[in-house]
Amino acid sequence: MVVTRTLSKSHGLAGLRVGFAAAHPDVIDLLDRVRDSYNVNRLSQAGGLAALEDAAYTADVVRRVVATRERTREVFDGLGWFTYPSATNFLFTEPRTRDGRTGPEIARGCYEFLLSRKVLVRHFGSHALTAGFLRITVGTDSQMHTLAEALQSWLNHA
C-alpha cells in the first residue's frame, strides 16, 4: 500500500506542486528507481518542509475550506440539487433546472454556461455515472459567491 498526499490546498502550496508518498521502504526503493532525479526543486522542498511543520496554519486552512464547502453545499441544497457528502476540497453535485430537469445535457449546459463566464468547474461527460454531475472545487468565499451568482443566472436562463 502507498499513501499519497498533496500539500496543495491544506498547506497552501498549490503553486509549488508538492506532495509525498508513504509506504514500506521496499516500495519506496522501487519508486526511487523510476522517478526523475529532479522531481522537486529545492525551493519546493523547503516550502513543503516548512508547511509540514506549521500545524496551526494547516488547521486554520482546513477549517476555512470545510466552512466554505459546507456553505456552498447549503447553496446547492437550497437549489434542490443532489450533492454527494464530501470530506474533500470539492463537491460533486447534480445540476437541476428550475423545472426539475437533470441529466448529462443539463450538466453540460451548466458547465458551458459557467465556462463562458470564466467560472471553472469540471464536467466528466464521457461516463454514464458522472455525466449528469459537476465537480466543483472549493475556492475562496469570494470565488464561491461568484459561482453562486453565476448559477443563479444560469437558472434564470436554463
C-alpha positions in Angstrom: 0.0 0.0 0.0 1.2 3.5 -0.8 -0.4 6.5 0.8 0.0 9.8 -1.1 -0.7 13.3 -0.1 -0.6 16.7 -1.8 0.2 19.9 0.1 -1.7 22.0 -2.4 -4.9 23.1 -0.6 -4.5 22.3 3.1 -0.9 23.6 3.3 -1.3 26.4 0.8 1.3 25.2 -1.7 -0.8 24.7 -4.9 1.7 26.6 -7.0 4.7 24.5 -5.8 3.1 21.2 -6.7 4.5 19.4 -3.7 3.3 16.1 -2.2 4.7 12.9 -0.7 4.2 9.2 -0.6 4.4 7.0 2.5 5.0 3.2 2.1 7.1 0.3 3.1 10.8 1.1 2.4 11.0 -1.6 -0.3 8.1 0.1 -2.2 9.8 3.5 -1.8 13.0 2.0 -3.1 11.2 0.8 -6.2 9.6 4.2 -6.7 13.0 5.9 -6.3 14.4 3.8 -9.1 11.8 5.1 -11.6 11.4 8.7 -10.5 13.0 11.7 -12.3 16.1 12.8 -10.4 14.9 16.4 -10.4 11.3 15.9 -9.5 11.1 18.6 -6.8 13.3 21.6 -6.7 14.9 23.0 -3.5 12.5 25.9 -3.1 9.6 23.5 -3.3 11.2 21.1 -0.8 11.9 23.9 1.6 8.3 25.2 1.3 7.0 21.7 1.8 9.0 21.0 4.9 8.1 24.4 6.4 4.4 23.8 5.7 4.5 20.3 7.4 6.0 22.0 10.5 3.2 24.6 10.7 0.3 22.6 12.0 -1.6 25.6 13.3 -1.7 27.2 9.8 -2.8 23.9 8.2 -5.6 23.5 10.8 -6.8 27.0 10.0 -6.8 26.4 6.3 -8.7 23.2 6.7 -11.2 24.8 9.0 -11.8 27.6 6.4 -12.1 25.2 3.5 -14.6 23.0 5.4 -16.7 26.0 6.4 -16.8 27.3 2.8 -17.5 23.8 1.4 -20.5 23.5 3.8 -21.9 26.9 3.0 -21.6 26.0 -0.7 -23.3 22.7 -0.2 -26.1 24.6 1.5 -26.5 26.7 -1.6 -26.8 23.6 -3.7 -29.3 22.1 -1.2 -31.3 25.3 -1.5 -31.4 24.9 -5.2 -32.7 21.3 -4.8 -29.6 19.8 -6.2 -28.3 16.4 -5.1 -24.8 16.7 -3.8 -22.7 13.8 -2.5 -21.4 14.1 1.0 -17.8 15.3 0.9 -14.7 15.2 3.2 -12.6 16.8 0.5 -12.0 20.2 -1.0 -14.6 19.7 -3.7 -18.3 18.9 -4.1 -19.8 16.6 -6.7 -23.3 17.9 -7.5 -26.1 17.3 -9.9 -27.4 20.5 -11.5 -31.2 20.8 -11.7 -33.1 23.4 -13.7 -35.9 25.4 -12.1 -38.5 22.9 -13.6 -36.6 19.9 -12.1 -34.7 18.6 -15.1 -31.4 16.8 -14.6 -29.1 14.7 -16.7 -26.0 14.9 -18.8 -27.3 17.6 -21.1 -28.3 19.8 -18.2 -24.9 19.3 -16.5 -23.1 20.0 -19.8 -25.2 23.2 -20.3 -24.5 24.4 -16.8 -20.8 23.7 -17.3 -20.7 25.6 -20.6 -22.6 28.5 -19.1 -20.2 28.7 -16.2 -17.2 28.4 -18.6 -18.5 31.3 -20.7 -18.4 33.4 -17.5 -14.9 32.2 -16.6 -16.1 30.1 -13.7 -14.1 26.9 -14.0 -15.6 23.6 -12.8 -15.1 20.1 -14.0 -17.6 18.0 -16.1 -16.9 14.4 -16.7 -19.4 13.8 -19.5 -17.8 10.7 -21.0 -19.0 8.3 -18.3 -22.7 7.5 -17.6 -22.2 7.6 -13.9 -20.7 11.1 -13.9 -22.2 12.8 -16.9 -25.0 14.4 -15.0 -22.8 15.9 -12.4 -20.3 18.7 -11.9 -17.2 18.6 -9.7 -16.7 21.9 -8.1 -13.5 22.7 -6.2 -13.9 24.8 -3.0 -12.3 28.2 -3.6 -12.3 31.4 -1.5 -15.5 32.8 -0.2 -15.4 35.4 -2.9 -15.0 32.8 -5.6 -17.8 30.7 -4.3 -20.0 33.8 -4.1 -19.2 34.4 -7.8 -20.1 30.8 -8.5 -23.5 31.1 -6.7 -24.3 34.3 -8.7 -23.4 32.6 -12.0 -25.5 29.6 -11.1 -28.5 31.8 -10.3 -28.0 33.5 -13.7 -27.9 30.0 -15.4 -31.1 29.0 -13.6 -32.8 32.2 -14.9 -31.8 31.1 -18.5 -32.0 27.3 -18.3 
